[in-house]
Amino acid sequence: MLNRRNFLWSSFASSLAVSAGLAWRGNLRVQLEALPSKLPERSLFDQNADAYWRELRRQFLIPRTRST
């Protein structure tokens, strides 16, 4: 039997899921458009691994103060 508490909780959870799904869809499009076009070249890694990882790191929102 569905009591008032369960009804309210299921209504809240359903509306939250729908709104989160809509927000995710719009946000995902913006994130995909902002992605870099390609990864750093493998040859850069072969020549200078530190430079390769610097280039790769620029593609993520990692604070500069954060080390590995």
C-alpha positions as CSV (number, residue, x, y, z in Angstrom):
1,M,0.0,0.0,0.0
2,L,1.3,3.4,-0.9
3,N,1.3,5.8,2.0
4,R,1.8,9.5,1.9
5,R,5.5,9.4,2.7
6,N,6.3,6.9,0.0
7,F,4.1,8.8,-2.5
8,L,5.9,12.1,-1.8
9,W,9.3,10.5,-1.9
10,S,8.7,8.7,-5.2
11,S,7.3,12.0,-6.7
12,F,10.3,13.9,-5.5
13,A,12.8,11.3,-6.8
14,S,11.1,11.1,-10.2
15,S,11.1,14.9,-10.7
16,L,14.7,15.1,-9.5
17,A,15.7,12.4,-12.0
18,V,13.9,14.1,-14.9
19,S,15.4,17.5,-14.1
20,A,18.9,16.0,-13.6
21,G,18.6,14.3,-17.0
22,L,17.6,17.5,-18.8
23,A,20.4,19.4,-17.1
24,W,22.9,16.7,-18.0
25,R,21.9,16.7,-21.6
26,G,22.4,20.4,-22.0
27,N,25.6,20.4,-20.0
28,L,27.0,17.4,-21.9
29,R,26.6,19.3,-25.2
30,V,28.6,22.2,-23.9
31,Q,31.3,20.0,-22.5
32,L,31.6,18.0,-25.8
33,E,31.9,21.2,-27.8
34,A,34.7,22.5,-25.5
35,L,36.8,19.4,-25.8
36,P,40.2,19.8,-27.6
37,S,40.3,18.4,-31.1
38,K,43.0,15.8,-30.4
39,L,45.4,14.4,-27.9
40,P,49.1,15.4,-28.0
41,E,51.1,13.5,-30.6
42,R,52.8,10.3,-29.5
43,S,56.1,11.6,-30.9
44,L,56.1,14.4,-28.3
45,F,55.9,11.7,-25.6
46,D,58.9,9.9,-27.2
47,Q,60.9,13.1,-27.4
48,N,59.9,14.7,-24.1
49,A,57.6,12.9,-21.7
50,D,57.2,16.0,-19.4
51,A,56.1,18.2,-22.3
52,Y,53.6,15.5,-23.4
53,W,52.0,15.4,-20.0
54,R,51.9,19.2,-19.7
55,E,50.0,19.3,-23.0
56,L,47.6,16.6,-21.8
57,R,47.1,18.3,-18.5
58,R,45.9,21.4,-20.2
59,Q,42.9,19.5,-21.5
60,F,41.6,18.9,-18.0
61,L,40.5,21.3,-15.2
62,I,43.3,20.4,-12.8
63,P,44.5,23.2,-10.6
64,R,48.2,24.1,-11.2
65,T,48.9,23.7,-7.5
66,R,47.8,20.1,-7.7
67,S,50.6,17.6,-8.2
68,T,50.3,14.0,-9.1
